[in-house]
Amino acid sequence: MARKTAATTRSVAIATADEQLPSPAVAKASEEGGRSVLRPAVSEDKPPKVRKAKLVKGRFTIPKLEHAILQTLKERAARLGRPAKKSELVRAGVTALEAMGDEAFEAAIASVPPLKTTRAKTSKH
């Protein structure tokens, strides 16, 4: 009769545990940085995750009058129970321009005079 060692017993116990069906809460282990990490099982009932849109920072110059109009629109949105930031108002305007037909879009663009673009002066040290 062969003598069982501790290592043999451990490997038999691991093999027996591997043969069992995994619980739905535990997924397969994956190797990350040399460590085995347990991940939750993917549920087929949940919809796939929606990735957030990447944001782009931008700067632009507008006349004081149009800036005042943005402030008025912010106050109007607050009165209607839906406070809005300036960036939300600009994005809503872009969405409205996109939905316009070509003639309305051209008229809207023609109503805004072009501005000379300027850069802030940087001091040289």
Secondary structure as the mmCIF struct_conf table of DSSP 4:
data_model
#
loop_
_struct_conf.conf_type_id
_struct_conf.id
_struct_conf.beg_label_comp_id
_struct_conf.beg_label_asym_id
_struct_conf.beg_label_seq_id
_struct_conf.end_label_comp_id
_struct_conf.end_label_asym_id
_struct_conf.end_label_seq_id
HELX_LH_PP_P HELX_LH_PP_P1 ALA A 2 THR A 5
HELX_RH_AL_P HELX_RH_AL_P1 ALA A 6 GLU A 19
BEND BEND1 GLN A 20 GLN A 20
HELX_LH_PP_P HELX_LH_PP_P2 LEU A 21 SER A 23
TURN_TY1_P TURN_TY1_P1 PRO A 24 ALA A 25
STRN STRN1 ALA A 29 GLU A 32
TURN_TY1_P TURN_TY1_P2 GLY A 33 GLY A 34
STRN STRN2 ARG A 35 LEU A 38
HELX_LH_PP_P HELX_LH_PP_P3 PRO A 40 SER A 43
BEND BEND2 GLU A 44 LYS A 46
HELX_LH_PP_P HELX_LH_PP_P4 PRO A 47 LEU A 55
HELX_RH_AL_P HELX_RH_AL_P2 LYS A 64 ARG A 79
TURN_TY1_P TURN_TY1_P3 LEU A 80 GLY A 81
HELX_RH_AL_P HELX_RH_AL_P3 LYS A 86 ALA A 99
BEND BEND3 MET A 100 MET A 100
HELX_RH_AL_P HELX_RH_AL_P4 ASP A 102 ALA A 110
TURN_TY1_P TURN_TY1_P4 SER A 111 SER A 111
BEND BEND4 VAL A 112 VAL A 112
HELX_LH_PP_P HELX_LH_PP_P5 ALA A 120 LYS A 124
#
